[in-house]
Amino acid sequence: MLAKKTSKNQLTLPKGIVSSFPGADYFDVSVEGGRIILAPVTITPARAGLAGLREKMEKLGLTEHNVTEAVAWARKKKR
């Protein structure tokens, strides 16, 4: 199937492709080996709270150590 890029750099995905991902409104976009890869993403509402955040971190395999490293990285002085 073909998808044409518009003058505003937008793509319209063919209905046959989109119907394979019911309920997916957002896609993660990456480039691998000269190809554009789209992967459906589920957005978790902010109201999911701390319990939802902890569950997501556990699914991703993130630990307290990862969080500490991320905070230290974010607080580094920019050059």
Secondary structure as UniProt FT lines:
FT   TURN            7..8
FT   HELIX           15..18
FT   TURN            19..20
FT   TURN            22..23
FT   STRAND          26..32
FT   TURN            33..34
FT   STRAND          35..41
FT   HELIX           46..48
FT   HELIX           49..60
FT   HELIX           64..75
//
